Amino acid sequence: MPKPTAIDLLLISRYDSIYTYPVKMKDEFKKAQKDLTDSTEFYKLDLFVGLCFYLQGNADSALYLNQKVMDFCDRYPGTSALKANAWNHRSTLLQGVNQKDSSIACLHHAYNAVYQSDDRRELQSICINLADAYCQTGDLPQAAKYYRKALWVVDSLGSTNIKFSIYLGLAQTYANLHNFPLAHHYFDLAEQNPEHRLEHEKYIFANSKGNCLYFEEKYAEALPYFQQAYQVVQNFSQPSLSALVEANLGEIFTLLGKTDSAHYYLDKSCSYYMNEPTANEEVVFYINSLQAALALQEDKLATANYYLSKPYNPLRIGPSYIYLHNKRLMEYYARKKDFEKAYQYKIAVEQYDDSIRNVRSINSINEIDYRYNQDTTLLKRDILISNNQIKLSQQHNIIILVLALLIISVLLAILIFIHIRRKNEQRYNRQMALATQLRMENIRNRISPHYMFNVLNTVMPTFKQYSELAHPLQLLIQVLRGNLLASEKMAVELQEEIELVKNYIALRKETNPNTIHIEWEITEQVPLQTLIPSMSIQIPVENALKYAFEDNDEQTNTLSIHISKEDRNLSISIRDNGSGYDPGKHSNSKRSTGNGLKVLFRTIELLNSKNTEKIIFDIRNIGISDPSQHGTLVTITIPFNYQFNI
């Protein structure tokens, strides 16, 4: 195992301060970089400068620095340990913008990269982050699995300063599974662990213990832990954490009947989140629901109705929050003596309650099964070593008994799940179909006007300068017709997209025929009937023609479109030698609506959520990885077996 370098020791000594003083630490890391060359240590500091940007709310700068580190690792072999660190950091950045699936994928990349290196120190952190990520997506058995794997890694590496985090993670996981005896067991192990506590670890411990006691409905016991968390978080430069603990305190005081204190903390939390444009929609929904609960306790029905009537997207809100929201609506209508609506929400509460209990039961069974299998493997190994046939026989009988109980439990859980699913399936399908339809209607309504605006903006100079308009008008009609047809589809055939793009380029050349040289390269093996997301070539080409060559003085301005077949994927690359990709540069331009790439990213994200194999869409500034060149490179990789049905 490599010895820690001077930079490693600097980062270890400053790790807790990053969360408390991100601005100060960013400046210190940049100062340390001045004495370094273009080396692994230099780029390792870049990762932590990016983390400081992220904690200041500047995720774009953090992602930019992370990509610089990735490009360095791609250029130089033997940097697998740094690449694992970069993937690990990227997962944190994506988690912060609610891209949970992408965050987990990054962590698996980090897990694979660290095994290609002799330096395994990052492995324990990767396992913990994987466990945290799975915990946030609700996959609690996987969370417990990776926490236990992290514990094994710590013991294997002889580490002494990270068990607290693992015990705390296991405690949180079992609290979410409502396995409270096991949760308190790991809380006790964490509390008894002798290692030094970082400030943010003290905050997480107190807040997590408070949540566990809240789940147990021990509100008076939970209160001191939330107060302790609030005291610690006051030292951080992160108002969002303070607002979150204030919400927890407000809810506890409401449940304890202390309405004055509840108002104080809920008003402070609400003041932050309602004035924060990037606030998580689920958190805002949670705060509004807490305000409604407090109003109901004070019998202020008009105020309760105000908060309960606020619109929300059920697809972006967790089931436990909707369950509590429906309980408050049931109570509100009962007090209004509108018993018909109160009964409707009573049914909804019971359905959510059954669903939540069912998911929790299945997760508990899966976690017990994993833990049992892991413990049984270790026990069998010890029995073989000791060659104790009597204990082996006894253990065999226990295995049969436990397996029988597990099988019965799983079958029972499946029967309960099927029963509930059949009761709710038709209603659920109608809701999902309506939600999907509305989402796609929104996408179409945004992209079609955007595209028509750009096309009309292009052709208008032709009306002023030329008398012969027949050909450009014909091209305009073809382009508009192609766009309107494409906007009604989730996917189009490759040959339709190519025809749409060629018509658009031809229309551009009517206004300025000598501006840009277009190169097409389509290999013979490419099946032109392959489905691709509609306008996935059109939007990057359109952006390149509009922006890439504004500041370019070269005589040969070139745009190259290359389409080929690579194994089981269709590969598309769009490259120009213009000024390079600079996100946000044209946000205030009168020629830009800012919707093209945004809609394309969201469309691919929506499609990827329904597919195992993913579409990869990447756009980068060529000059960052190779200073001798300039321009923008857009790459799109589409599996041939990709499904476009939502």
Secondary structure, 3 states (H helix, E strand, C coil): CCCCCHHHHHHHHHHHHHHHCHHHHHHHHHHHHCCCCCCHHHHHHHHHHHHHHHHCCCHHHHHHHHHHHHHHHHHCCCCHHHHHHHHHHHHHHHHHCCCHHHHHHHHHHHHHHHCCCCCCHHHHHHHHHHHHHHHHCCCHHHHHHHHHHHHHHHHHHCCCCCHHHHHHHHHHHHHHCCCHHHHHHHHHHHHHCCCCCCHHHHHHHHHHHHHHHHHCCCHHHHHHHHHHHHHHHCCCCCHHHHHHHHHHHHHHHHHCCCHHHHHHHHHHHHHHHHCCCCCCHHHHHHHHHHHHHHHHHCCCHHHHHHHHCCCCCHHHCCHHHHHHHHHHHHHHHHHCCCHHHHHHHHHHHHHHHHHHHHHHHHHHHHHHHHHHHHHHHHHHHHHHHHCCHHHHHHHHHHHHHHHHHHHHHHHHHHHHHHHHHHHHHHHHHHHHHHHHHHHHHHHHHHHHHHHHHHHHHHHHHHHHHCCCCHHHHHHHHHHHHHHHHHHCCCEEEHHHHHHHHHHHHHHHHHHCCCCCEEEEEECCCCCCCCEEECCCCHHHHHHHHHHHCCCCCCCCCEEEEEEEEECCEEEEEEEECCCCCCCCCCCCCCCCCCCHHHHHHHHHHHHHCCCCCCCEEEEEEHHHHCCCCCCEEEEEEEECCCCCCC
